[in-house]
Amino acid sequence: MKWPAQRLASGSKKSFGMYDEAAKLDAAGVDLIHLEFGRPHADTPDHIKQATKAALDAGIVHYGDFRGTLSFRQALVKKLRDFNKLDYGVDEVLVTNGLTHASFAAFMAAIDPGDEVILLDPYYPQHIGKTQLAGGKVVIAHLDEANGFAITKEAIAAKITERTRMIVLINPANPTGRVYTRAELQHIADLAIEHDLLVLSDEVYEYITYDGAEHVSIASLPGMRERTITCFAFTKAYSMDGWRVGYVTADARLMPAILTIAMTDVTHVNVFVQEGARAAVEGPQEPMLAMVEAPRLRPPSTLFPISAARAEARRISRWRSCRKRMSWSRREAFTDPAGKGISASASGPNPRCGSSRRWSAWAASSTHFKSATYQGETA
Ligand SMILES: Cc1ncc(COP(=O)(O)O)c(C=O)c1O
C-alpha cells in the first residue's frame, strides 16, 4: 500500500522532530531547557479568562460565522487601524487557530505546484513544510549576520525567478529578533511590486519590541495592501499560546481562497475562545504590556545580541564539534556533560520563554557562547 501521500513523504520533517524528542525526555522526567518553542512565561491575563467563562455561561457554544464572530472581527478591524495602520474591512479579516493555521491557509491558498517561495535565512522551519505541502519550492535568501541580519534588496533580488510567487517575512523576526525598519521593508515592497509577487508577513511578535524599535506592518506601505497576507496571533504577547487563536488579513480579492482552506480545515474557531480574545483586544492593554516588559521576558540589553545567540545555536546544531557539549542527534538524548537535558531546534534558544535563566546559565558556561555573542547576557 502506498502511504502516505507523496507531498507528505517527500517533504521536510524538520519542524516537529525536535519537539517530539523533547516531549519524550519530558515524559521521562529529564530536567529540560526547552529551546524548541517559544512558550510565554506568564499566565493569560484574568480579564481574558473571565470573558471566556462568561461566554460559556451565556451559552455561546454553537456554530458561528466561519470567518469569526462579527463583533470580534470588528474589534480586530479597529486594532488593525489603530496599531498597524492597516485599513481592512470585516470581510478582509479571518479568525484562525493561532498563527500556524493562518499561515497554513495562506500558503495553501497562494501556492501552486512548482511555485517558488523565498524565505529569509535564518528562517522559521514551519515555513519550509508549508511551502512543500502546497507543492512549492523553497528558495533561501541569506541575510548577512555581519550586517545584523538586515534585509538588503540584493539578497532577495538575486533569488527572484520567473517562478517566484511569494516572499515570506517574519517581523519582528524569529530567530534573529530583528525588528525590520521601514526602509528594509521598502526593499521587499519594491521587489514585490516590480515582479508582481505576494508577501506573507508573520507578525506574531508585533508587540514584543524593545528600545524604541517600531513595528511596521509591511501591508501599510504604499501598494502593499493588495499583495500582502498578514498573519497575527494572541499567542505570544497575551500569553495565549494554548488558546490557539489568531487571524489573517488580506485584500477582498485574496480572502475567499484563504477562507476556503480554513473553513474546509476547521469550519471555524471555537466561539467562546473568540470572546476571550475579543476581551484581549478591547480590554485593558496594561497586563499585556507589563508581561512584555517583565524582566523575565525582556532581554537583558538589546534584542540583537540575544537573537544573534539564537542564530548561533541554530548553526551550532549542525556542528559536529558541539556534540561534546550536547548531542543534537535525533536518536540520542540531548544532554550536556553535567547531564542537564537541552532540547534545541532550528529556532535556537528562546530567551523569551520560561527557561531563560537556566538557558543563560548554561550558555554562560559554554565555551562557544562565551566566545560568541552571548557574553554578558547572563542576567
Ligand atoms: C515566527 C512564528 N510564527 C508562528 C508561530 C506559531 O504561532 P501560533 O502558536 O500562534 O501558531 C511561532 C511560535 O513560536 C513563531 O515564532
PDBQT file of the ligand as one rigid body, heavy atoms in Angstrom, charges set to zero:
ROOT
HETATM    1  C1  LIG A 401       7.519  33.218  13.780  1.00  0.00    +0.000 C 
HETATM    2  C2  LIG A 401       6.474  32.373  14.379  1.00  0.00    +0.000 A 
HETATM    3  N1  LIG A 401       5.338  32.165  13.712  1.00  0.00    +0.000 NA
HETATM    4  C3  LIG A 401       4.357  31.397  14.229  1.00  0.00    +0.000 A 
HETATM    5  C4  LIG A 401       4.484  30.805  15.460  1.00  0.00    +0.000 A 
HETATM    6  C5  LIG A 401       3.383  29.947  15.967  1.00  0.00    +0.000 C 
HETATM    7  O1  LIG A 401       2.340  30.747  16.423  1.00  0.00    +0.000 OA
HETATM    8  P1  LIG A 401       0.985  30.086  16.929  1.00  0.00    +0.000 P 
HETATM    9  O2  LIG A 401       1.298  29.333  18.189  1.00  0.00    +0.000 OA
HETATM   10  O3  LIG A 401       0.053  31.235  17.117  1.00  0.00    +0.000 OA
HETATM   11  O4  LIG A 401       0.506  29.156  15.873  1.00  0.00    +0.000 OA
HETATM   12  C6  LIG A 401       5.651  30.999  16.193  1.00  0.00    +0.000 A 
HETATM   13  C7  LIG A 401       5.833  30.353  17.505  1.00  0.00    +0.000 C 
HETATM   14  O5  LIG A 401       6.904  30.292  18.060  1.00  0.00    +0.000 OA
HETATM   15  C8  LIG A 401       6.665  31.793  15.638  1.00  0.00    +0.000 A 
HETATM   16  O6  LIG A 401       7.810  32.004  16.301  1.00  0.00    +0.000 OA
ENDROOT
TORSDOF 0
